[in-house]
Amino acid sequence: MKVKWLGHSAFIITSDEGINIITDPYSTGMGINYGEIKEAADIVVVSHDHADHANTKLPGSPQVIKGTDEAKGIKFKGIAAYHDEAKGRQRGPNSIICFTVDGIKLCHLGDLGHQLTDEQAREIGEVDILMLPIGGVFTIDPKTATKVCDKLKPKVAIPMHYSTEKCAYPISGVEEFLKGKANVKRMDTSEAEFKKNELPSATEVVVLKHAL
């Protein structure tokens, strides 16, 4: 299975059979200056309906997943959460989406805006690869993201939704999240390949370069 970071909270996950899943595809503009997503998708996963996460008009006529559902033989589990610490009163709801590809359990936190409850953590369960926002302001900040990571104990954590030269949001960059973390792999590419039997035993933070 391959995971490629397109930018912001958008990843393309490609199974060994060639099924393409794109998470939270963005629309460009309003501070999001990553390139237009032109990759064809079989499935699009959307955590919430904000423009920087819900551009479902992509090549390939993909099936759109917004919660618990099934597509191409892959089961998706949606877990209710919020975009803020006020139970959605500020920015609305957010869905955490969990699914398994090639035996690897993935969890995309969307625009999570609060620390996870024990019940949410139980619903999420075991995580091999965690895609988590770290920038703060609109999502959890680096400190809370670290607490979420410690709570879920994924094999791999991939940071997303942070400030880059192509994201003009007033949010933190990746370095604040990486402070004090020993097991960090900085990739010189936007894509990484993962195999179930080769995942690390302790959480490794994998920093990808944005593809677009």
C-alpha positions as CSV (number, residue, x, y, z in Angstrom):
1,M,0.0,0.0,0.0
2,K,1.2,3.5,-0.9
3,V,0.4,6.8,0.9
4,K,1.0,10.0,-1.0
5,W,0.5,13.4,0.6
6,L,-1.0,15.8,-2.0
7,G,-1.2,18.7,0.5
8,H,-3.2,20.1,3.4
9,S,-5.3,17.1,4.6
10,A,-5.5,15.4,1.2
11,F,-3.8,12.0,0.7
12,I,-4.1,9.5,-2.0
13,I,-3.9,5.9,-0.7
14,T,-3.3,3.2,-3.3
15,S,-3.9,-0.4,-2.5
16,D,-1.8,-3.2,-3.9
17,E,-4.7,-3.9,-6.2
18,G,-4.6,-0.3,-7.5
19,I,-7.7,1.1,-5.7
20,N,-7.2,4.8,-5.2
21,I,-8.7,6.5,-2.1
22,I,-8.4,10.3,-1.8
23,T,-9.0,11.8,1.6
24,D,-10.3,15.4,2.2
25,P,-9.6,16.8,-1.3
26,Y,-9.3,20.6,-1.1
27,S,-10.4,23.4,-3.4
28,T,-7.7,25.9,-4.2
29,G,-7.9,29.5,-3.1
30,M,-8.6,31.3,0.2
31,G,-5.2,30.5,1.5
32,I,-4.9,27.0,0.0
33,N,-2.4,27.4,-2.8
34,Y,-1.5,23.8,-3.4
35,G,-1.9,22.6,-7.0
36,E,-5.2,21.3,-8.4
37,I,-5.9,17.7,-7.6
38,K,-6.0,15.9,-11.0
39,E,-5.5,12.3,-9.8
40,A,-8.3,9.9,-10.5
41,A,-10.0,8.4,-7.5
42,D,-12.1,5.4,-7.0
43,I,-13.2,6.5,-3.5
44,V,-13.2,10.0,-1.9
45,V,-13.4,10.3,1.9
46,V,-14.7,13.5,3.3
47,S,-14.5,14.4,7.0
48,H,-16.7,17.5,6.8
49,D,-18.1,19.9,4.2
50,H,-15.7,22.8,4.3
51,A,-14.2,23.8,1.0
52,D,-10.7,22.9,1.9
53,H,-11.7,19.3,2.6
54,A,-14.7,18.5,0.4
55,N,-13.9,19.0,-3.3
56,T,-15.4,15.8,-4.6
57,K,-15.4,16.8,-8.3
58,L,-12.4,14.7,-9.1
59,P,-11.5,12.6,-12.1
60,G,-12.8,9.0,-12.0
61,S,-16.4,9.5,-10.8
62,P,-15.5,8.4,-7.3
63,Q,-17.8,7.1,-4.7
64,V,-18.0,9.6,-1.8
65,I,-17.7,8.4,1.8
66,K,-18.8,10.7,4.6
67,G,-19.2,8.2,7.5
68,T,-19.8,4.6,7.9
69,D,-20.1,3.0,4.5
70,E,-18.5,0.5,2.1
71,A,-16.9,0.9,-1.3
72,K,-14.8,-1.4,-3.5
73,G,-15.0,-4.0,-0.7
74,I,-13.4,-1.6,1.8
75,K,-15.4,-0.9,5.0
76,F,-15.2,2.7,6.3
77,K,-16.1,3.5,9.9
78,G,-17.2,7.1,10.7
79,I,-16.8,8.3,14.3
80,A,-18.5,11.5,15.3
81,A,-16.3,14.3,16.6
82,Y,-16.1,18.1,16.4
83,H,-14.2,20.8,14.5
84,D,-13.7,22.8,17.8
85,E,-13.7,22.5,21.5
86,A,-17.2,23.7,21.9
87,K,-18.9,20.6,20.6
88,G,-19.3,22.0,17.1
89,R,-20.9,25.3,18.1
90,Q,-18.0,27.3,16.5
91,R,-17.1,25.3,13.3
92,G,-19.5,22.3,13.2
93,P,-19.1,18.6,13.2
94,N,-16.2,16.5,12.0
95,S,-16.0,12.8,11.2
96,I,-13.0,10.6,12.0
97,I,-12.8,7.9,9.3
98,C,-11.2,4.6,9.9
99,F,-10.6,1.9,7.3
100,T,-8.3,-1.0,6.4
101,V,-6.3,-1.4,3.2
102,D,-4.0,-4.4,2.6
103,G,-4.3,-5.4,6.2
104,I,-3.2,-1.9,7.4
105,K,-5.5,0.0,9.6
106,L,-5.7,3.7,8.8
107,C,-7.3,6.6,10.6
108,H,-7.8,10.0,9.2
109,L,-8.8,12.6,11.9
110,G,-10.1,15.2,9.5
111,D,-10.3,18.6,11.2
112,L,-10.4,17.3,14.7
113,G,-10.7,20.3,17.1
114,H,-10.4,18.7,20.5
115,Q,-8.7,16.0,22.5
116,L,-10.3,12.5,22.0
117,T,-12.5,11.1,24.6
118,D,-11.9,7.6,25.9
119,E,-15.0,6.5,24.1
120,Q,-13.8,7.9,20.8
121,A,-10.4,6.3,21.3
122,R,-12.1,2.9,22.0
123,E,-14.2,3.3,18.8
124,I,-11.1,4.0,16.8
125,G,-9.3,1.1,18.2
126,E,-5.9,-0.1,17.0
127,V,-4.3,2.2,14.4
128,D,-1.4,1.4,12.1
129,I,-1.3,4.7,10.2
130,L,-2.7,7.9,11.7
131,M,-3.2,11.1,9.7
132,L,-3.6,13.9,12.1
133,P,-3.9,17.7,11.9
134,I,-1.3,19.6,14.0
135,G,-1.5,23.3,13.0
136,G,-3.9,24.7,15.6
137,V,-6.3,27.6,15.3
138,F,-8.8,25.6,13.2
139,T,-7.8,22.2,14.5
140,I,-5.9,20.7,17.4
141,D,-2.5,22.3,18.0
142,P,0.9,20.6,18.2
143,K,0.6,19.9,21.9
144,T,-2.9,18.4,21.7
145,A,-1.9,16.5,18.6
146,T,0.9,14.9,20.6
147,K,-1.6,13.9,23.3
148,V,-3.9,12.4,20.7
149,C,-1.0,10.5,19.2
150,D,0.0,9.2,22.7
151,K,-3.6,8.1,23.3
152,L,-4.0,6.2,20.1
153,K,-0.4,4.9,19.9
154,P,-0.3,4.4,16.1
155,K,2.6,2.6,14.4
156,V,3.0,5.5,12.0
157,A,1.8,9.1,12.5
158,I,1.7,11.4,9.4
159,P,1.2,15.1,10.2
160,M,-1.2,17.2,8.0
161,H,-3.1,20.5,8.0
162,Y,-0.1,22.7,8.9
163,S,1.5,25.8,7.5
164,T,3.7,25.4,4.4
165,E,4.8,27.8,1.7
166,K,1.5,26.8,-0.1
167,C,-0.8,27.1,2.9
168,A,-1.3,30.7,4.1
169,Y,-3.5,29.8,7.1
170,P,-2.3,31.4,10.3
171,I,-1.3,28.0,11.8
172,S,1.8,26.3,13.0
173,G,4.3,24.6,10.8
174,V,5.5,21.0,11.3
175,E,8.6,21.8,13.4
176,E,6.6,22.7,16.5
177,F,4.9,19.2,16.5
178,L,8.3,17.5,16.0
179,K,10.0,19.1,19.0
180,G,11.1,16.5,21.5
181,K,10.2,13.5,19.3
182,A,13.0,11.0,18.8
183,N,11.5,8.7,16.2
184,V,11.0,11.0,13.2
185,K,11.6,10.1,9.6
186,R,11.8,13.1,7.2
187,M,11.0,11.8,3.7
188,D,12.5,13.5,0.6
189,T,9.4,12.5,-1.3
190,S,5.6,12.9,-1.1
191,E,5.0,9.1,-1.1
192,A,5.8,6.2,1.2
193,E,5.1,2.5,0.9
194,F,3.9,0.5,3.8
195,K,3.6,-3.2,4.4
196,K,1.8,-4.7,7.4
197,N,4.7,-6.9,8.5
198,E,7.2,-4.1,8.2
199,L,5.5,-1.4,10.4
200,P,7.6,-0.1,13.3
201,S,6.9,-1.4,16.8
202,A,6.8,2.1,18.4
203,T,5.2,5.2,16.9
204,E,7.3,6.7,14.1
205,V,6.4,10.2,12.8
206,V,6.7,10.2,9.0
207,V,7.0,13.7,7.5
208,L,6.1,13.7,3.8
209,K,6.7,16.5,1.3
210,H,3.5,17.8,-0.4
211,A,3.1,16.6,-4.0
212,L,1.2,19.6,-5.2
